[in-house]
Amino acid sequence: MLQNLDRLKVFYHVHSLGSVVAAAQTLHVSQSAVSQAIQKLEKEIRSPLFTRLHKQMVPTAAGERLYKVVQPFMVDLAEYLQEMAVAKDHPTGELRLGAPPEFGKVYLPPVVADFRDRYPEVVFTLEFGPPDKLLPLLRQGVLDFALVDVFMTNQTPSSHLDFYHFNPVAEEEVILACSSHYYQSCLRGDCNLQSLMRQNFISYRKDLQAIRQWFKHHFSKTNVPVREVLTVDSHETVISAIKNHVGLGVVASHLIAEELRTGDIVHIETANPEITNSISLVHLQDKVPTLTEKVFQRFLVTTVSETIGRLSSGLKILHH
């Protein structure tokens, strides 16, 4: 490993400009400082990098090879520093955002499109998944921030959540539902606890977390025996299975608003109010957001309601 990487910067300018004088002027140092840096670098590498031809510096084969290594880094570094300078005054660069699959796929594309109309120099990477996937990606620095379904974090140990700051931005109604055909042929209007315990259930997770929380909320019962007939990998598949009369599933009402309106899907109601789930914007504790992150987060919280209002009901935006 080289002892002083600043010498590579001097080498780059000498090679690019072809002389010690020009490099010294560009770097605002003396010619002797440039010459000494090149000599020390040659000593470390144990090979001459230039042939001195009067005031001209002609690169050797070793010098050409080293330049091919250094030049891309110097160019990329200059571009990066320029982007960072611009980003201090104007949103630019990449934002890496995570979100629950259904919420993200439905609502984030129009939000991203509207934001890029205003700030076209910002690009996005979207990652969809449950909290147990997104939160570790935040902690590893793979994501800048994430929209997280808090309803699905209830079984996450609190010590694991201490690394994160949760800022609620939206609330959604979580309901138990089935197809109209299943309701008429299996439930027949009987939605008491004993009847529901005899039904078929579709689960998003093997631990039946959402279903068990629904029973706990509506009937104050824990560890209710549940006949799980289908386990799937997404809420979208839960909805598809409900439409195909497989059984009952817990979903966000705004994702099936049209089917509820037409009666194709039936909302299973009890005397208790429905569960309200919070969608929170999450980032690492003590993280200092960039200007681009600040602007997008404000945009997301304050303007997403207009987009969502055009698309569905059953989702409430929390204004700050």
C-alpha positions as CSV (number, residue, x, y, z in Angstrom):
1,M,0.0,0.0,0.0
2,L,1.3,3.5,-0.9
3,Q,2.2,5.7,2.1
4,N,0.8,8.8,0.6
5,L,-2.1,8.7,-1.9
6,D,-1.8,12.5,-2.5
7,R,1.2,11.6,-4.7
8,L,-1.2,9.8,-7.1
9,K,-3.1,13.1,-7.5
10,V,0.2,14.8,-8.4
11,F,1.1,12.0,-10.8
12,Y,-2.3,12.2,-12.5
13,H,-1.9,15.9,-13.2
14,V,1.7,15.6,-14.4
15,H,0.7,12.9,-16.8
16,S,-2.5,14.7,-18.0
17,L,-0.7,18.0,-18.5
18,G,2.6,16.7,-19.6
19,S,4.8,18.9,-17.5
20,V,5.8,19.7,-13.9
21,V,5.2,23.4,-14.4
22,A,1.6,23.0,-15.6
23,A,0.8,20.5,-12.8
24,A,2.3,22.9,-10.2
25,Q,0.1,25.7,-11.4
26,T,-3.0,23.6,-11.4
27,L,-2.4,22.2,-7.9
28,H,-1.2,25.6,-6.6
29,V,2.1,24.2,-5.2
30,S,5.7,24.8,-6.1
31,Q,7.4,23.0,-8.9
32,S,9.9,21.4,-6.5
33,A,6.9,20.0,-4.5
34,V,5.6,18.3,-7.6
35,S,9.1,17.0,-8.5
36,Q,9.6,15.6,-5.0
37,A,6.2,13.9,-5.0
38,I,7.0,12.2,-8.3
39,Q,10.4,11.1,-7.1
40,K,9.0,9.6,-3.9
41,L,6.2,7.8,-5.8
42,E,8.8,6.3,-8.2
43,K,10.8,5.2,-5.2
44,E,7.8,3.5,-3.6
45,I,6.9,1.8,-6.9
46,R,10.5,1.0,-7.6
47,S,10.2,2.1,-11.2
48,P,10.6,5.3,-13.2
49,L,7.2,6.8,-14.2
50,F,8.5,9.5,-16.6
51,T,11.4,10.3,-18.9
52,R,12.4,13.9,-18.4
53,L,12.8,15.5,-21.8
54,H,13.7,19.2,-21.2
55,K,10.5,20.6,-19.7
56,Q,8.3,17.8,-21.0
57,M,7.5,14.6,-19.0
58,V,7.2,11.6,-21.2
59,P,5.5,8.6,-19.4
60,T,7.2,5.3,-19.3
61,A,5.4,1.9,-19.7
62,A,5.0,1.8,-15.9
63,G,3.7,5.3,-16.0
64,E,1.1,4.5,-18.6
65,R,-0.1,1.4,-16.7
66,L,-0.4,3.4,-13.5
67,Y,-2.3,6.2,-15.3
68,K,-4.8,3.7,-16.6
69,V,-5.5,2.7,-13.0
70,V,-5.6,6.3,-11.6
71,Q,-7.4,8.1,-14.4
72,P,-10.9,6.5,-14.0
73,F,-10.8,7.1,-10.3
74,M,-9.9,10.8,-10.6
75,V,-12.6,11.4,-13.2
76,D,-15.2,9.6,-11.2
77,L,-14.1,11.5,-8.0
78,A,-14.4,14.9,-9.8
79,E,-17.9,14.0,-11.0
80,Y,-18.9,12.8,-7.6
81,L,-17.6,16.0,-5.9
82,Q,-19.5,18.1,-8.5
83,E,-22.7,16.2,-7.8
84,M,-22.2,16.6,-4.1
85,A,-21.8,20.4,-4.5
86,V,-24.9,20.6,-6.6
87,A,-26.8,18.4,-4.2
88,K,-26.3,20.9,-1.4
89,D,-28.5,23.4,-3.3
90,H,-30.7,21.3,-5.5
91,P,-32.1,17.7,-5.2
92,T,-30.0,15.3,-7.3
93,G,-28.6,11.8,-7.2
94,E,-30.1,8.5,-6.2
95,L,-32.7,7.8,-3.6
96,R,-33.1,4.1,-2.4
97,L,-36.5,3.6,-0.9
98,G,-38.2,0.5,0.5
99,A,-41.9,-0.1,0.9
100,P,-44.5,-2.8,1.6
101,P,-45.2,-4.6,-1.8
102,E,-48.8,-3.7,-2.4
103,F,-48.6,-0.2,-1.0
104,G,-45.4,0.5,-2.9
105,K,-46.5,-0.9,-6.2
106,V,-49.8,1.0,-6.2
107,Y,-48.8,4.4,-4.8
108,L,-45.0,5.0,-5.2
109,P,-44.7,5.0,-9.0
110,P,-47.0,8.1,-9.4
111,V,-45.3,9.8,-6.5
112,V,-41.9,9.1,-8.1
113,A,-43.1,10.4,-11.5
114,D,-44.5,13.6,-10.0
115,F,-41.3,14.2,-8.0
116,R,-39.1,13.6,-11.1
117,D,-41.1,16.1,-13.0
118,R,-39.9,18.7,-10.5
119,Y,-36.4,17.3,-10.0
120,P,-35.4,15.3,-13.0
121,E,-31.8,14.8,-11.7
122,V,-33.1,12.5,-9.0
123,V,-33.3,8.8,-9.8
124,F,-34.9,6.1,-7.6
125,T,-34.3,2.5,-6.6
126,L,-37.4,0.9,-5.1
127,E,-37.2,-2.3,-2.9
128,F,-40.4,-4.0,-1.9
129,G,-40.8,-6.3,1.0
130,P,-42.0,-6.9,4.6
131,P,-40.3,-5.1,7.6
132,D,-38.1,-8.1,8.4
133,K,-36.5,-7.6,5.0
134,L,-36.5,-3.8,4.8
135,L,-35.2,-2.9,8.3
136,P,-32.0,-4.9,8.0
137,L,-31.4,-3.2,4.6
138,L,-31.7,0.2,6.3
139,R,-29.3,-0.8,9.0
140,Q,-26.8,-2.1,6.4
141,G,-27.0,1.2,4.4
142,V,-28.5,-0.5,1.3
143,L,-31.6,1.7,1.7
144,D,-31.8,5.4,2.6
145,F,-35.2,5.1,4.2
146,A,-38.3,2.9,4.0
147,L,-42.0,2.9,4.3
148,V,-42.8,0.2,6.8
149,D,-46.1,-1.6,7.7
150,V,-46.0,-1.2,11.5
151,F,-48.8,-3.8,11.8
152,M,-46.2,-6.4,10.6
153,T,-43.5,-5.3,13.1
154,N,-45.5,-6.1,16.3
155,Q,-43.6,-9.4,16.8
156,T,-40.2,-7.9,16.2
157,P,-38.2,-7.6,19.4
158,S,-38.2,-4.0,20.6
159,S,-34.5,-4.1,21.0
160,H,-34.2,-4.7,17.3
161,L,-36.2,-1.5,16.6
162,D,-34.0,0.8,18.7
163,F,-31.8,1.5,15.7
164,Y,-34.6,3.2,13.8
165,H,-36.8,6.3,13.9
166,F,-40.5,5.8,12.9
167,N,-42.4,8.7,11.5
168,P,-46.1,7.7,10.8
169,V,-47.3,9.1,7.4
170,A,-50.4,7.1,6.6
171,E,-53.0,4.9,8.3
172,E,-54.9,2.1,6.6
173,E,-57.8,0.0,7.7
174,V,-57.1,-3.8,8.1
175,I,-60.0,-6.1,7.6
176,L,-60.9,-9.7,7.4
177,A,-62.6,-10.5,4.0
178,C,-63.7,-13.3,1.7
179,S,-65.4,-13.6,-1.7
180,S,-69.2,-13.2,-1.9
181,H,-69.4,-16.8,-3.1
182,Y,-67.5,-18.1,0.0
183,Y,-69.6,-15.9,2.3
184,Q,-72.9,-17.3,1.0
185,S,-71.8,-20.9,0.8
186,C,-69.7,-21.3,3.9
187,L,-70.5,-18.5,6.4
188,R,-74.1,-17.9,5.5
189,G,-74.1,-14.6,7.4
190,D,-72.9,-16.2,10.6
191,C,-69.7,-14.3,11.7
192,N,-69.5,-15.2,15.3
193,L,-66.3,-16.6,16.8
194,Q,-67.3,-20.3,16.7
195,S,-68.3,-20.0,13.0
196,L,-65.1,-18.2,12.0
197,M,-62.9,-20.8,13.7
198,R,-64.4,-23.4,11.4
199,Q,-63.4,-21.5,8.2
200,N,-60.5,-21.8,5.8
201,F,-57.9,-19.1,6.0
202,I,-55.3,-17.7,3.7
203,S,-52.1,-16.5,5.3
204,Y,-49.3,-14.2,4.2
205,R,-46.9,-15.7,6.7
206,K,-46.6,-19.1,8.3
207,D,-46.8,-17.6,11.8
208,L,-50.4,-16.4,11.0
209,Q,-49.4,-13.1,12.6
210,A,-52.0,-11.0,10.8
211,I,-54.9,-13.5,11.4
212,R,-54.0,-14.0,15.1
213,Q,-53.9,-10.2,15.6
214,W,-57.3,-9.9,14.0
215,F,-58.8,-12.4,16.4
216,K,-57.0,-10.8,19.4
217,H,-58.4,-7.4,18.4
218,H,-61.9,-8.4,17.7
219,F,-62.5,-11.2,20.2
220,S,-59.7,-10.7,22.8
221,K,-58.6,-14.3,22.0
222,T,-55.0,-15.4,21.6
223,N,-53.8,-18.7,20.1
224,V,-57.2,-19.3,18.3
225,P,-57.0,-22.5,16.3
226,V,-56.9,-21.5,12.7
227,R,-57.4,-23.8,9.7
228,E,-54.7,-22.5,7.4
229,V,-55.3,-23.9,3.9
230,L,-53.0,-21.6,1.9
231,T,-49.8,-19.8,2.7
232,V,-48.6,-17.3,0.1
233,D,-45.7,-14.8,-0.4
234,S,-47.6,-11.5,-0.7
235,H,-50.8,-9.7,0.2
236,E,-51.5,-9.5,-3.6
237,T,-51.7,-13.3,-3.6
238,V,-53.9,-13.2,-0.5
239,I,-56.4,-11.0,-2.4
240,S,-56.2,-13.3,-5.5
241,A,-56.9,-16.3,-3.4
242,I,-59.9,-14.5,-1.7
243,K,-61.3,-13.7,-5.2
244,N,-61.0,-17.4,-6.1
245,H,-63.1,-18.5,-3.0
246,V,-60.2,-20.2,-1.2
247,G,-61.2,-18.7,2.2
248,L,-60.8,-15.8,4.5
249,G,-57.8,-13.4,4.5
250,V,-56.7,-10.3,6.3
251,V,-56.0,-7.4,3.9
252,A,-55.9,-3.6,3.8
253,S,-59.3,-2.4,2.7
254,H,-58.1,0.2,0.3
255,L,-56.4,-2.5,-1.8
256,I,-59.8,-4.1,-2.5
257,A,-62.0,-0.9,-2.4
258,E,-63.5,-1.6,-5.9
259,E,-64.4,-5.2,-5.0
260,L,-65.9,-4.2,-1.7
261,R,-68.0,-1.6,-3.6
262,T,-69.3,-4.1,-6.1
263,G,-69.9,-6.8,-3.5
264,D,-67.5,-9.3,-5.1
265,I,-65.6,-9.3,-1.8
266,V,-67.4,-9.2,1.6
267,H,-66.0,-7.4,4.6
268,I,-66.4,-9.6,7.8
269,E,-67.4,-7.2,10.5
270,T,-67.8,-7.5,14.3
271,A,-69.0,-5.1,17.0
272,N,-65.5,-3.7,17.4
273,P,-63.9,-1.0,15.1
274,E,-61.4,-2.3,12.5
275,I,-57.7,-2.4,13.1
276,T,-55.9,0.7,12.0
277,N,-52.4,0.0,10.7
278,S,-49.8,2.8,10.5
279,I,-47.4,3.1,7.5
280,S,-44.3,4.8,8.9
281,L,-41.4,6.4,7.2
282,V,-38.3,4.8,8.8
283,H,-34.7,5.8,8.8
284,L,-31.7,5.1,11.1
285,Q,-31.6,6.9,14.4
286,D,-29.4,10.0,14.4
287,K,-29.1,9.9,10.6
288,V,-28.5,13.4,9.1
289,P,-30.6,13.4,5.8
290,T,-29.3,14.9,2.6
291,L,-31.1,17.8,1.0
292,T,-32.5,15.4,-1.6
293,E,-33.9,13.1,1.1
294,K,-35.4,16.0,3.1
295,V,-37.2,17.4,0.0
296,F,-38.5,14.0,-1.1
297,Q,-39.7,13.1,2.4
298,R,-41.6,16.4,2.7
299,F,-43.0,15.8,-0.8
300,L,-44.1,12.3,0.1
301,V,-45.9,13.3,3.3
302,T,-47.6,16.4,2.1
303,T,-48.5,15.6,-1.5
304,V,-49.0,11.8,-1.7
305,S,-52.6,12.3,-0.3
306,E,-53.6,13.9,-3.6
307,T,-52.4,10.9,-5.6
308,I,-53.9,8.4,-3.2
309,G,-57.2,10.3,-3.1
310,R,-57.5,9.7,-6.8
311,L,-56.8,6.0,-6.6
312,S,-58.6,4.7,-3.5
313,S,-60.4,5.1,-0.3
314,G,-59.7,3.6,3.1
315,L,-56.3,5.1,3.5
316,K,-55.7,8.2,5.6
317,I,-52.7,10.4,5.2
318,L,-51.2,11.9,8.4
319,H,-50.1,15.5,7.8
320,H,-47.2,17.0,9.7
